[in-house]
Amino acid sequence: MKQSGVRKVKVEHAEGQRLDNFLFREMKGVPRRRIYQMVRRGEVRINGRRAKASTRLAIGDELRVPPAFTSESKSKSPRAGADFLETLRASILYLDDNLMCVNKPFGMAVHGGSGVRSGVIEGLRMLFPERGFVELAHRLDRDTSGVLLVACNRRTLLALHDAFRDGEVEKYYDLLVYGRWPASERRVQLPLARRTGEGVRRLVVAGDTGKSADTVFERREVNGACSWLRAAPKTGRTHQIRVHASASGHAVVGDERYATREQLAFSSRLRPRRLWLHARKIEFRLGQEMMCFESNLDAELSAAFEALGRANIP
């Protein structure tokens, strides 16, 4: 183990970047929990003053970065195996000087941490070391597959952040749910609140309190045992589609957080065993150009849909 001393870091290329994201890159090998702790305790300072993790940096800001223990192995860039990198390379849907779009596989984290050494972003930095700047524009849960945007420069990252914040990005998901979803389009507007504490199974709950959340569901097919839906989230809350589906009485197939134990036992025979939620399509404007990326999961979804149709859901 080694410990770095207090450092003064001048912000030169991170205009508008959040403090926590800047520190993640500046303090590689330090656990994220420890970085957030440093910020809360005031150990990290911007121009001599305390700041929040969400504070946006400006060119010329001076950061006080405190000493932190890191391991020699983790202080270096995490290395991913050849199979991981080859899978990731084959998942790239689009690539230019400003933007990448990846069809993220099920089970692959978007970034390392919490026992995951390398995720999509670390893998892309290994595949394209000459780019210098490769950052996630948004996130997908580890168990959700589908289209994921990655910015290749600061200007593109800020433009995409603005588009997401202003509701100018249209996202569509395919999902399988237990039971027979109503035939008409259904809009679910239930506030969502995060839960904390040891042993919490349902990380997010729907109710009268919490942040506003809005999802439009459309039924594509039904076979009596389950339904195939298209979901369009109008807000971007944690686990939004999963919680709204569960609160409507139709949890996502394979959802170990929000489905009942009986439902999970019924669908456990499906292979691959997974959360059946896929980010199918994303549309947005970048500069003067309309961009649209789509990733099908028809074969796997169809097979699961047919398999679930052979019996009744409890």
C-alpha positions as CSV (number, residue, x, y, z in Angstrom):
1,M,0.0,0.0,0.0
2,K,1.1,3.6,-0.6
3,Q,-0.2,7.0,0.4
4,S,-0.1,10.1,-1.7
5,G,0.4,13.5,-0.1
6,V,-1.8,16.6,-0.3
7,R,-1.8,17.9,-3.8
8,K,-2.9,21.1,-5.5
9,V,-4.5,20.4,-8.8
10,K,-5.3,23.1,-11.3
11,V,-8.4,22.6,-13.5
12,E,-7.4,23.0,-17.1
13,H,-9.6,20.7,-19.2
14,A,-12.7,20.0,-17.2
15,E,-15.0,23.0,-17.7
16,G,-18.5,22.1,-16.3
17,Q,-17.5,18.7,-15.0
18,R,-18.8,17.5,-11.7
19,L,-16.3,17.4,-8.8
20,D,-16.9,13.7,-8.0
21,N,-16.4,12.7,-11.7
22,F,-13.2,14.7,-11.8
23,L,-11.9,13.1,-8.6
24,F,-12.7,9.5,-9.8
25,R,-10.2,10.1,-12.6
26,E,-7.7,12.1,-10.6
27,M,-7.6,9.5,-7.7
28,K,-7.6,6.2,-9.5
29,G,-7.4,3.3,-7.1
30,V,-9.2,5.1,-4.3
31,P,-12.7,3.6,-3.5
32,R,-15.6,5.8,-4.6
33,R,-17.0,5.6,-1.1
34,R,-13.8,7.1,0.3
35,I,-13.9,9.9,-2.3
36,Y,-17.4,10.9,-1.3
37,Q,-16.4,10.8,2.3
38,M,-13.6,13.2,1.7
39,V,-15.9,15.6,0.0
40,R,-18.5,15.5,2.8
41,R,-15.8,16.1,5.4
42,G,-14.4,19.0,3.6
43,E,-11.0,17.3,2.9
44,V,-11.4,18.3,-0.8
45,R,-11.5,22.0,-1.3
46,I,-12.1,24.2,-4.4
47,N,-10.2,27.5,-4.2
48,G,-9.9,27.0,-0.5
49,R,-13.7,26.4,0.1
50,R,-15.7,23.3,0.8
51,A,-17.8,22.0,-2.0
52,K,-20.4,19.4,-2.8
53,A,-19.9,16.3,-5.0
54,S,-22.2,17.8,-7.6
55,T,-20.3,21.2,-7.8
56,R,-19.4,22.0,-11.4
57,L,-15.8,22.9,-12.0
58,A,-14.5,25.9,-14.0
59,I,-11.2,26.4,-15.8
60,G,-8.6,27.8,-13.4
61,D,-10.1,26.3,-10.2
62,E,-7.6,25.0,-7.8
63,L,-8.4,21.8,-6.0
64,R,-6.9,20.6,-2.7
65,V,-6.7,16.8,-3.1
66,P,-6.0,15.1,0.2
67,P,-3.8,12.1,0.8
68,A,-5.4,8.7,0.3
69,F,-4.3,5.1,0.6
70,T,-4.2,3.2,-2.7
71,S,-2.9,-0.2,-3.6
72,E,-0.1,-0.5,-6.1
73,S,-2.3,-2.7,-8.3
74,K,-5.3,-0.5,-8.2
75,S,-3.3,2.7,-8.7
76,K,-2.6,1.5,-12.3
77,S,-5.3,1.4,-14.9
78,P,-7.4,-1.7,-14.3
79,R,-6.8,-4.4,-16.9
80,A,-9.6,-6.3,-18.6
81,G,-9.2,-9.7,-20.2
82,A,-8.9,-10.3,-23.9
83,D,-12.4,-11.9,-24.1
84,F,-14.0,-8.9,-22.3
85,L,-12.3,-6.4,-24.7
86,E,-13.2,-8.5,-27.7
87,T,-16.9,-8.6,-26.6
88,L,-16.9,-4.9,-26.0
89,R,-15.3,-4.1,-29.4
90,A,-17.9,-6.2,-31.1
91,S,-20.6,-4.3,-29.3
92,I,-19.7,-0.9,-30.7
93,L,-22.6,0.3,-32.9
94,Y,-21.2,3.6,-33.9
95,L,-17.9,5.6,-33.6
96,D,-16.8,9.0,-34.8
97,D,-14.6,11.8,-33.4
98,N,-17.3,13.0,-31.0
99,L,-19.4,10.0,-30.0
100,M,-19.6,6.2,-29.5
101,C,-22.7,4.1,-29.2
102,V,-22.3,0.7,-27.6
103,N,-24.8,-2.2,-27.4
104,K,-24.0,-3.0,-23.8
105,P,-24.3,-6.7,-23.1
106,F,-26.3,-8.0,-20.2
107,G,-24.2,-8.4,-17.1
108,M,-21.5,-5.9,-18.1
109,A,-21.2,-3.0,-15.7
110,V,-20.8,0.5,-17.2
111,H,-17.8,1.2,-14.9
112,G,-15.7,-0.6,-12.4
113,G,-16.4,-0.5,-8.6
114,S,-18.3,-2.5,-6.0
115,G,-16.3,-5.7,-6.8
116,V,-16.2,-5.1,-10.6
117,R,-12.7,-4.3,-11.7
118,S,-13.5,-3.1,-15.2
119,G,-16.6,-2.0,-16.9
120,V,-17.6,-0.5,-20.3
121,I,-15.8,2.8,-19.8
122,E,-12.5,1.2,-18.6
123,G,-12.6,-1.2,-21.5
124,L,-13.2,1.5,-24.1
125,R,-10.2,3.5,-22.7
126,M,-8.1,0.4,-23.2
127,L,-9.3,-0.1,-26.7
128,F,-8.8,3.6,-27.7
129,P,-5.9,4.9,-25.6
130,E,-5.1,7.5,-28.2
131,R,-8.4,9.4,-27.6
132,G,-7.5,10.7,-24.2
133,F,-11.1,11.5,-23.4
134,V,-13.8,8.8,-23.1
135,E,-16.7,9.4,-20.7
136,L,-20.1,8.0,-20.1
137,A,-23.0,10.3,-21.2
138,H,-25.5,8.3,-19.2
139,R,-25.8,4.9,-17.5
140,L,-27.5,1.6,-17.7
141,D,-27.9,-0.9,-14.8
142,R,-25.5,-3.8,-15.1
143,D,-28.4,-6.2,-15.7
144,T,-30.0,-4.0,-18.4
145,S,-28.7,-4.5,-22.0
146,G,-28.8,-2.1,-24.9
147,V,-27.8,1.2,-26.4
148,L,-25.3,3.3,-24.3
149,L,-23.8,6.7,-25.3
150,V,-20.2,7.6,-24.7
151,A,-18.7,11.0,-25.4
152,C,-15.3,11.4,-26.9
153,N,-14.7,15.0,-25.9
154,R,-15.9,17.5,-23.3
155,R,-18.0,19.5,-25.7
156,T,-20.1,16.5,-26.7
157,L,-20.4,15.3,-23.1
158,L,-21.8,18.7,-22.0
159,A,-24.2,18.8,-25.0
160,L,-25.5,15.4,-24.1
161,H,-25.9,16.2,-20.4
162,D,-27.9,19.3,-21.4
163,A,-30.1,17.2,-23.7
164,F,-30.8,14.6,-21.1
165,R,-31.5,17.3,-18.4
166,D,-33.9,19.2,-20.8
167,G,-35.8,16.1,-21.8
168,E,-34.6,16.2,-25.4
169,V,-33.5,12.6,-25.5
170,E,-36.1,10.0,-26.4
171,K,-35.4,6.5,-25.0
172,Y,-37.3,3.3,-25.7
173,Y,-37.0,0.0,-23.9
174,D,-38.2,-3.6,-24.7
175,L,-39.2,-5.6,-21.7
176,L,-41.1,-8.8,-20.7
177,V,-43.4,-8.6,-17.7
178,Y,-45.4,-11.2,-15.7
179,G,-49.1,-11.4,-16.5
180,R,-51.5,-9.7,-19.0
181,W,-50.8,-6.0,-19.4
182,P,-53.8,-3.9,-20.5
183,A,-54.2,-3.5,-24.2
184,S,-54.4,0.3,-24.2
185,E,-51.3,2.5,-23.8
186,R,-50.7,3.2,-20.2
187,R,-49.0,6.1,-18.6
188,V,-47.6,5.6,-15.1
189,Q,-46.8,8.7,-13.1
190,L,-45.7,7.7,-9.6
191,P,-43.1,9.5,-7.6
192,L,-40.0,7.4,-6.7
193,A,-38.0,7.4,-3.5
194,R,-34.7,5.6,-2.7
195,R,-34.5,3.5,0.4
196,T,-31.4,3.1,2.5
197,G,-30.2,0.7,5.2
198,E,-28.9,-2.8,5.6
199,G,-30.8,-5.6,4.0
200,V,-33.0,-3.4,1.8
201,R,-34.3,-5.5,-1.1
202,R,-36.3,-2.9,-2.9
203,L,-33.9,-0.1,-3.5
204,V,-36.6,2.3,-4.9
205,V,-40.2,2.5,-3.9
206,A,-43.2,4.2,-5.5
207,G,-45.5,6.3,-3.4
208,D,-46.8,9.8,-2.7
209,T,-43.4,11.1,-1.8
210,G,-40.2,11.2,-3.7
211,K,-39.1,12.6,-7.1
212,S,-41.6,12.8,-9.9
213,A,-41.4,9.9,-12.5
214,D,-43.2,9.4,-15.7
215,T,-43.2,6.3,-18.0
216,V,-45.4,5.4,-21.0
217,F,-46.0,1.7,-21.6
218,E,-47.3,0.2,-24.8
219,R,-48.2,-3.5,-25.1
220,R,-46.6,-5.2,-28.1
221,E,-47.8,-8.8,-27.6
222,V,-49.4,-11.0,-25.0
223,N,-49.6,-14.8,-24.6
224,G,-51.6,-15.0,-21.4
225,A,-48.6,-15.8,-19.2
226,C,-46.6,-12.7,-19.9
227,S,-46.6,-9.5,-21.9
228,W,-44.0,-7.9,-24.2
229,L,-44.0,-4.2,-23.7
230,R,-42.3,-1.1,-25.1
231,A,-41.5,1.5,-22.5
232,A,-40.7,5.2,-23.0
233,P,-39.4,6.8,-19.8
234,K,-40.1,10.6,-19.7
235,T,-37.9,11.1,-16.7
236,G,-34.6,9.3,-15.7
237,R,-35.0,8.0,-12.2
238,T,-33.1,5.0,-10.8
239,H,-34.9,1.7,-11.6
240,Q,-37.8,3.8,-13.0
241,I,-39.2,1.3,-15.5
242,R,-38.7,-1.7,-13.2
243,V,-40.5,0.0,-10.2
244,H,-43.4,1.4,-12.4
245,A,-44.0,-2.0,-13.9
246,S,-44.0,-3.7,-10.5
247,A,-46.2,-1.1,-9.0
248,S,-48.7,-1.7,-11.9
249,G,-48.9,-5.4,-10.9
250,H,-46.6,-6.7,-13.7
251,A,-42.9,-6.9,-12.6
252,V,-40.2,-7.3,-15.2
253,V,-39.4,-11.0,-15.8
254,G,-36.3,-12.0,-13.8
255,D,-36.2,-8.9,-11.7
256,E,-34.8,-10.1,-8.4
257,R,-35.5,-6.8,-6.6
258,Y,-39.1,-6.1,-7.6
259,A,-40.7,-9.4,-8.6
260,T,-42.3,-11.8,-6.2
261,R,-40.5,-14.9,-5.1
262,E,-43.2,-17.0,-6.8
263,Q,-42.7,-15.2,-10.1
264,L,-39.0,-15.6,-9.9
265,A,-39.3,-19.3,-9.2
266,F,-41.6,-19.7,-12.2
267,S,-39.2,-18.0,-14.6
268,S,-36.0,-19.5,-13.2
269,R,-35.9,-22.1,-16.0
270,L,-35.4,-19.5,-18.6
271,R,-31.9,-19.4,-20.2
272,P,-30.1,-17.1,-20.1
273,R,-31.3,-16.3,-16.6
274,R,-31.4,-12.5,-16.7
275,L,-33.5,-9.3,-16.2
276,W,-35.5,-9.1,-19.4
277,L,-35.1,-5.3,-19.9
278,H,-33.3,-4.0,-23.0
279,A,-32.6,-0.4,-24.0
280,R,-33.7,-0.7,-27.6
281,K,-33.5,2.8,-29.1
282,I,-32.3,6.3,-28.4
283,E,-33.0,9.5,-30.4
284,F,-31.5,13.0,-29.9
285,R,-30.1,16.0,-31.6
286,L,-26.3,16.7,-31.5
287,G,-25.5,20.1,-33.0
288,Q,-27.6,20.3,-36.2
289,E,-27.8,16.5,-36.7
290,M,-30.5,14.2,-35.5
291,M,-29.0,10.9,-34.2
292,C,-30.8,7.6,-33.8
293,F,-29.4,4.3,-32.6
294,E,-31.2,1.1,-32.3
295,S,-30.3,-2.3,-30.9
296,N,-32.5,-5.4,-31.3
297,L,-32.8,-8.2,-28.9
298,D,-35.6,-9.9,-30.8
299,A,-34.2,-13.5,-30.9
300,E,-33.6,-13.8,-27.1
301,L,-36.8,-11.9,-26.1
302,S,-38.9,-14.0,-28.5
303,A,-37.5,-17.3,-27.1
304,A,-38.2,-16.2,-23.5
305,F,-41.7,-14.9,-24.5
306,E,-42.6,-18.3,-26.0
307,A,-41.1,-20.3,-23.1
308,L,-43.1,-18.4,-20.6
309,G,-46.3,-18.9,-22.6
310,R,-46.3,-22.7,-21.9
311,A,-47.7,-22.2,-18.4
312,N,-49.6,-19.7,-16.3
313,I,-47.8,-17.1,-14.1
314,P,-48.7,-17.5,-10.4
